[in-house]
Amino acid sequence: MGIPKLVIGNKNYSSWSLRAWLILAKLDIKFEEIQIPLFSEGYQEKLFRYSPTGKVPVYIEDELTIWDSLAIAEYLAERYPTLLPSDFKQRALARSVSAEMHSSFFSLRSKMPMNCRAKDRHVESTEELTNDIQRIQAIWTTCRNQNRKAGSWLFGDFTIVDAMFAPVVFRFNTYGVECDSIATEYMKTVLNDSDIKRWYEASKNEPEIIEQVEVGLN
Ligand SMILES: N[C@@H](CCC(=O)N[C@@H](CS)C(=O)NCC(=O)O)C(=O)O
C-alpha cells in the first residue's frame, strides 16, 4: 500500500477536513496532506480532480477514493477498530451521535462557522442555536457519564466521535459559549490535545481570510 493521501481545505475554516485529519493524526500513520485553500482562484476545479463531489475531505489509498468525512471515519474504524468502542452497545451509541453530528445542528453550523484562530467573537442567540448548543452538551454529558472511568475522551479513549465533535469545541471556544462543567472539562481535553494544538498552530499561520465566515466581530 502506498502512503495514503488526505485532501483538505483551510485548517482555520474547514471543519469537515479537521474531522478526517484528526483521525489520521491519532492513528499515527504516515499520510500525505494535500491542501487546497477554499474559495481561492480555481479551487473547485482542483477539488474535482480528487473528488466527485468537489468537496473536502477526500481520502485516497492507492485506487480507493473515499469522500465525505463520516464515510472516511467509518472506513478507518473498520481498518483500525480502536477508533470505535469495543462494546457493541457503546459502538451503537457512538455511531448514533456521530451520525447526528453529521446530519444536524444547522443553526450552529451557519451562525457559528468554525474559525479556529478567532477569539472573543459574539453572535446573537436564537432559539434554534440555543437548542443546538444544549443538545450537544447533552450528548457530551451522556457519553462522559458512561465512560468517565475509562479516560477523558467521550468514550474513554479517543474514537471517531471525538473527531466529529472537535470542530464544535473550536466553535464554542471562539464564540465564548457558556458550558456546563462536563462540557467545559471535555473542551479542555480537546483543546489541550497535541494534535489539536498542531492543527490550531497551522491555522494561525494560514494567510487566507474567507470574509463570509468571519462572523461575530463587534
Ligand atoms: N458532508 C460532507 C461535507 C463536506 C463539505 O461541505 N466540505 C466543505 C468544506 S468544510 C467544502 O468542501 N466546501 C467547498 C465548496 O462547497 O465549494 C462531509 O462530511 O465531508
The ligand as an SDF file (V2000), in Angstrom:
LIG
                    3D

 20 19  0  0  0  0  0  0  0  0999 V2000
  -20.9200   16.0740    4.1320 N   0  0  0  0  0  0  0  0  0  0  0  0
  -19.6000   16.4130    3.6760 C   0  0  0  0  0  0  0  0  0  0  0  0
  -19.4330   17.9240    3.6760 C   0  0  0  0  0  0  0  0  0  0  0  0
  -18.1570   18.3740    3.0060 C   0  0  0  0  0  0  0  0  0  0  0  0
  -18.0920   19.8890    2.8530 C   0  0  0  0  0  0  0  0  0  0  0  0
  -19.1300   20.5750    2.7680 O   0  0  0  0  0  0  0  0  0  0  0  0
  -16.8760   20.4170    2.8080 N   0  0  0  0  0  0  0  0  0  0  0  0
  -16.6810   21.8530    2.6000 C   0  0  0  0  0  0  0  0  0  0  0  0
  -15.5190   22.3870    3.4400 C   0  0  0  0  0  0  0  0  0  0  0  0
  -15.6820   22.2130    5.1690 S   0  0  0  0  0  0  0  0  0  0  0  0
  -16.2580   22.1050    1.1680 C   0  0  0  0  0  0  0  0  0  0  0  0
  -15.5820   21.2990    0.5670 O   0  0  0  0  0  0  0  0  0  0  0  0
  -16.6320   23.2540    0.6160 N   0  0  0  0  0  0  0  0  0  0  0  0
  -16.2130   23.6770   -0.6880 C   0  0  0  0  0  0  0  0  0  0  0  0
  -17.3580   24.1170   -1.5140 C   0  0  0  0  0  0  0  0  0  0  0  0
  -18.5030   23.9360   -1.0890 O   0  0  0  0  0  0  0  0  0  0  0  0
  -17.0790   24.6410   -2.5950 O   0  0  0  0  0  0  0  0  0  0  0  0
  -18.5710   15.7100    4.5820 C   0  0  0  0  0  0  0  0  0  0  0  0
  -18.9740   15.2870    5.6660 O   0  0  0  0  0  0  0  0  0  0  0  0
  -17.4120   15.5280    4.2040 O   0  0  0  0  0  0  0  0  0  0  0  0
  1  2  1  0
  2  3  1  0
  2 18  1  0
  3  4  1  0
  4  5  1  0
  5  6  2  0
  5  7  1  0
  7  8  1  0
  8  9  1  0
  8 11  1  0
  9 10  1  0
 11 12  2  0
 11 13  1  0
 13 14  1  0
 14 15  1  0
 15 16  2  0
 15 17  1  0
 18 19  2  0
 18 20  1  0
M  END
$$$$
